[in-house]
């Protein structure tokens, strides 16, 4: 018998700081929206067990948790590799394991939801004809910065990085140099390349889930909505294909 419930696959980056928000989202999809949910967890340690994860955020009988085999990236990173790059590399190396795990499932999920570090998994979603959504656990303002970064030219970057001028984000609070985001400071660093790629790839998703609400970031959400309308009109800053808050 075919599974009639919508089935979401959630992909968690390594670390409890990424796992717990993904688990909370999965629980909401099950209890509030009637989904079946499978959570795939990218691991780096053979000793990690499902029971250890459940102790951090207990959810018995609600979610199917699948630990993907550990990935070894020791030959791809150095002591100088930034944490953003390390996570991006780990998630990239885990894609074949994710593909194999989905192939082994009796019923293929209908949607794949990933965090910022796992957005390259959209190719897996496309292979299996799944909808693809990104889950941003930070703020809508951070999302706006990430989506805007690929549009910034060298002159504006230099004014921010070298001259310490504020970085303007359309419709949103500017990024002051004193609060700047490390990956954008050095265009020769791999973190810079990875972060800009994330901003480009995010716009290819069917939707983006944002951890915020209207009363908290109303101005930023309006700016994102304006970007969505610009995209649909074929001009202006193309921010989001579709977004939801919660």
Secondary structure by P-SEA (a helix, b strand, c coil): cccccbbbbbbbcccaaaaaaaaaaaaaaaaccccbbbbbbbcccccccaaaaaaaccccccccccccccccccccccccccaaaaaaaaaaaaaaaaaaaaaaccccccbbbbccccccaaaaaaaabbbbbbbbcccaaaaaaaaacccccaaaaaaaaccccccccccccccccccccccccccccaaaaaaaaaaaaaaaccbbbbcccccccaaaaaaaaaaaaaaaaccccccccccccc
